[in-house]
Amino acid sequence: MRLATLLVWLDAGCNTTNAAHQLYLERQTLHKRLARIFALLCGDLHEGGRLLRVYLARWLAMGRPQHVRTPRVGT
């Protein structure tokens, strides 16, 4: 459940309102889940470049999120 919560939150652009809606949760419940996830990951992901490292690890492990567009190469 923690991984799914984190992935939905990342794919929602770290927007808790959108992520909570996608997970059918109240925002406060999502905030509590994220607090537990952040504690397991040694603190707030918004500090010290942690968010980028987690996002890149997610991308490398599972492929790019659907909302990321692939750039066109010379046409």
N, C-alpha and C positions, 0 to 999 in steps of 0.2 A: 504494500500500500504506500510506503514512503517513496519508493522509486517512482511509482505511477504519479503520485502527487507532485514530486519534483519535476518530472518530465512534462506534465501538463502545464505547470507554472512556467517552466522555461519556454515551452512552445507558445505560451500566451504572452511572451515578451515580458515576463515577470510581472504581469498585471494580475493582481490578486482577484479583482472583481471578475475578470473574464475567466480566469482559471477556476474560481469557485463555481461559476455558472456551468462550466464544462464538466465539473466533477459533481454537480448537484449538491453542493455544500453551501452553508452560510459562510460569509467572508470571515467571521470570527473563528469558525472551525478550521478554515484553511490557514489562518494566521497561527493558530495553535500548532497545527501539523508542521508548518514551515519552521516555527520556532524549534520544534523537536529535531527536525532535519538539520537546521543550522547548527544546533548544539552538537549533533553527531559529526558534522563536518568542520568542527572547531571554530564556530563563530559565524557572524553575518557574512553572507556571500557578496554583499555589496562593497566590502572593504578589501583593500589590498589585492585586487585583481582576481579574487577567488571565483567570482561569477564567470569570468571569461574562461578560467581553467575548467570549471565544471561544465560549462556550455560546450567547450571544445571536446572534452572527454565524452560527453553525450553524443556529439556529432560523430566523432570517430568510432564510437562503439555501436551506434545504431543508425547511422546515416543522417543526412541532413533533414531538418524539419520541412514539412510541406510548404510552409509560408516563405521559405528562402528561395529566391529565384536564381536560377543558373544564368550567369551572364552570357550574352551572345558573343560569339567570336566572329570577327570580320565577315560581313556578307557582301 
